[in-house]
Amino acid sequence: MDALTFLRDHTPLFAGVPEDQLTPLAVSSAVEQFKNGQTIMFKGTTVDGLHVMCAGSAGVWVKTPKGVVQVAELGAGDVFGETSIFEMGTAGATIKSAADGTVVLTIPQDSFRGLLAGNPEFVARVQALIAARKA
């Protein structure tokens, strides 16, 4: 399956976004595969783009007073990195692959920001996702 089809048909965040706005994201994106336990993103690092889970699963890990714990699991269609991009910060958690063959599509920050600049409805959707994750 190509990146455009996956974004359009299998990624809830992009539901209803016109294809002419999704195409630049798909064209500029890169696909990477990870093994079980491999770190996809380290907490505190600069986020290079919006990450879209295409296959497999990943755990979201944060440091708490009780140690490092998994606070969420991501699967196909889920995204991560949006908060860091939107708020111009660094990664707030470490993301680790939880299965061999985990596939992640990375949309460069500039492409993602371009969609944000041109689609107020999409901005509201991203803000709602960020608010839900912080709750």
Secondary structure as the mmCIF struct_conf table of DSSP 4:
data_model
#
loop_
_struct_conf.conf_type_id
_struct_conf.id
_struct_conf.beg_label_comp_id
_struct_conf.beg_label_asym_id
_struct_conf.beg_label_seq_id
_struct_conf.end_label_comp_id
_struct_conf.end_label_asym_id
_struct_conf.end_label_seq_id
HELX_RH_AL_P HELX_RH_AL_P1 ALA A 3 HIS A 10
HELX_RH_3T_P HELX_RH_3T_P1 PRO A 12 PHE A 14
TURN_TY1_P TURN_TY1_P1 ALA A 15 GLY A 16
HELX_RH_AL_P HELX_RH_AL_P2 GLU A 19 SER A 28
STRN STRN1 ALA A 30 PHE A 34
TURN_TY1_P TURN_TY1_P2 ASN A 36 GLY A 37
STRN STRN2 THR A 39 MET A 41
TURN_TY1_P TURN_TY1_P3 LYS A 43 GLY A 44
BEND BEND1 THR A 45 THR A 45
STRN STRN3 THR A 46 THR A 46
HELX_LH_PP_P HELX_LH_PP_P1 VAL A 47 VAL A 47
STRN STRN4 GLY A 49 ALA A 55
BEND BEND2 GLY A 56 GLY A 56
STRN STRN5 SER A 57 THR A 64
TURN_TY1_P TURN_TY1_P4 PRO A 65 LYS A 66
STRN STRN6 GLY A 67 GLY A 75
TURN_TY1_P TURN_TY1_P5 ALA A 76 GLY A 77
STRN STRN7 VAL A 79 PHE A 80
BEND BEND3 GLY A 81 GLY A 81
HELX_RH_AL_P HELX_RH_AL_P3 GLU A 82 PHE A 86
TURN_TY1_P TURN_TY1_P6 GLU A 87 MET A 88
STRN STRN8 THR A 90 THR A 90
BEND BEND4 GLY A 92 ALA A 93
STRN STRN9 THR A 94 SER A 97
BEND BEND5 ALA A 99 ALA A 99
TURN_TY1_P TURN_TY1_P7 ASP A 100 GLY A 101
STRN STRN10 THR A 102 PRO A 108
HELX_RH_AL_P HELX_RH_AL_P4 GLN A 109 GLY A 118
HELX_RH_AL_P HELX_RH_AL_P5 PRO A 120 LYS A 134
#
